[in-house]
Each structure stands twice: as C-alpha cells, then as structure tokens.
Amino acid sequence: MKKINYIFGFLLLCIGVILILSNFGVIEIVWENLWPLFLLIPGIVFELSYFIYRKDAGLLVPGGILITYGLLFLVNVIYGWRLMEDLWPIFPLGVAIGLLQLYLFGQREKGLLIPIGILGAISLFFLINNLFFIDCGSLAGIVLVVIGICIIFKKAK
C-alpha cells in the first residue's frame, strides 16, 4: 500500500475520533476557530505528496501558498483580525514561498528567481515596515544605500 494512503487514512481516523468525542461532549470544538484548517490540511497533503513520491514539484506551489495562508488566518483567528492590518504583506509572500519551493526542488529554472525576488522583496519590505514601525522613507533610504553599496563593490571587483 502507498505511504500517502496510510497518512490520509490516519488523518481521517483522527478527524473522525475528534468528531465523535465532540458529539459525546468530551471535547468542545469551536468551528469558527477551526476553518483555517481547511487551508492547512490540503496544503500539508500537497507537500507530503511531493516529498513522499518526489515526482511532481509543481505540487509544492499550492502547498506552500495554502500553508502560508492557513497559518496567517489561524494567527488572526487566535489573536484577532486587527493583526491583518500589519500582516497583509504575507499574501504575496505566500506565493513567493510556493515558487521558491518549486525552484529549490524542481528543475531550478532561473526564470523563477525573478518573481520570487520581486514578491519576496516587496513582501518583506512592507512586513518589516509594518511590524517594526519604521518610517517608510527611512527604510527605503536604507535599502537604496545598501543596494548602492552592493553595486559599487560588485563593479570594483
């Protein structure tokens, strides 16, 4: 029997036991807080199906995106939706993570590095700006100085 069938069967078994325990009142499930699992679980299945069979690296793109978004929504459900004001840059970062996994475990196509770099840089720029309350002008200035220094020293070599 295939490994993924064991994992999928075990997952269904666990969910079934939890639902039965919930019906008998042993545990209480607050469904309003568990909906991000409907993104996390398929994302994990995509990831596992690639890492078990090592056949189609394209599965890592939706896996990375779904896991990233599922974790983002889970954090917001637990700590409050006011965090979304600062965590919105994770949306393009999720796509960058999925594409980065495709690059690392796939054919290593150099063309993927362009959208990964653009999405990752934009996401991290705004995420750092939002989380550390840095003035956008100051952060942009720091980034431009670092890029300028890198270009100067690259040309000097």
N, C-alpha and C positions, 0 to 999 in steps of 0.2 A: 504494500500500500504506500502511496506517496506521502511524503512528510507533511505537505501542506494540508492533506486531508486530516491527519492527526491534529494539527494545530487548529484547523477550522472546527473539527469535532469537539475538541477540548473547549474552545471558545463558546460554542453553542451550549455545551454542557454547563459551563459556568453561568452563562446568562440565564439558562433555564432554572438552575438552582436558586439564583438570586430572585427570579420572578416568583418561584414557589414560596420562598421564605418571606417575600413581601406580601403575598396573598394570605399567609397564615399569621401575619403581624409580627413575625420575629424581627424583621428589619423594616425600616421605613425608607422608601425611595421617594425623593422629591424630583419628579420628572422634569420640572422646569430647570433644574440644575444639571441634568444629565444629557441634554441634547447635543452638546459638543462631541460626545462620544460617537455620534453618528457621522462625524467627520474623521475623528481619530481612528476608529476601528477600520474603516476601509483604507485609510492611509497606511496603517500598520500592515494590513493584508497585502497592499501593493508592494510595500518594502520587503516583507517576508517572502513574497512570491518571487521577487528578483533574487534575493540573497540565498534562497534555498536552491533554485534551479540555475541561476546565472545565465539566463537565456536572453531576456529582453530588457535592456537597460532603460527603455522608454517607460517602463512601469515606475521608475523612480521619480519621474517628474510629477505625476499626480499624487504619488505617495508623499513626496516632500511638501507639496503645496497643502494637501489635506491635513497632514500632521501639524504643520506650522499654523494653519488657520484654526484647527481644532484646539491647539494649546492656547492660542490667543483668545478664542472665545471662552475656553474654560477658565482662564485667568480673569476675564471680565465677568463671568458669571459668579465666580467666587468673591472677587474683591470689588465689584461694582463697575457699571458701564461708564462711569466718569473717566476711567483709565483710557478708554478708546480715544479720547481727545489727544493723548500723548502717544499712544501705541499704534496709530493708524499707519505709520511707515512700515509696519510688519507685513502689510498686504503685498507690496512689490517685493519685499524681502523673501516672502514665501515662494514666489515664482523664481527668484534668483537661487534659492536653495534647491528647488527641484531641478533647475537647469544645471547647477553645479554638480549635483549627484550624477546627472546624465553625462556630463563631461568627464568626471572622475572615473566612473565605472563603465562608460560606454566606449566609443571609438576615439575619444579625445579629439574631437573636431574643434579646431581653433576658432571657427566662426561662433561657437557658443560663448566664448570668453567675452565677446563684445556686449551682448545683452546681460550676461552675468555681472560684468563690471559696472555697466550703467545702472542697472536696477539695484545692485548691491551698494554702490556708492551713494546713490540718491537716498535709498532707504536708511543707510547708516548715518548719513549726514543729518537727515531730519530726525531720526531717532535720538541721536546724541544731542541735537539741539533741543528736542522736547524733554528729554529725561534730565539733562543737566542744566537746563535753563540758561544756556549760553546765548548771548546776543547773536543773532543770525549774521550780522555784519562782521562781528569779530571772528566767528567760526569760519565764515567764507574767506576772510583775510588770512587766517592761519592756514587754511587748506591751500590757498593760492601761493603763499610763501613756501610751503613745503613742496608743492609741485614745481615751483620755480627753482628751488634749490636742487631738486632731483634732476631737472632738465639741465641745469648748469653743470653739475658734476658728471652727468652722463656724457655731455658734449666734451668735457675736459679729458675724459678717458679716450 
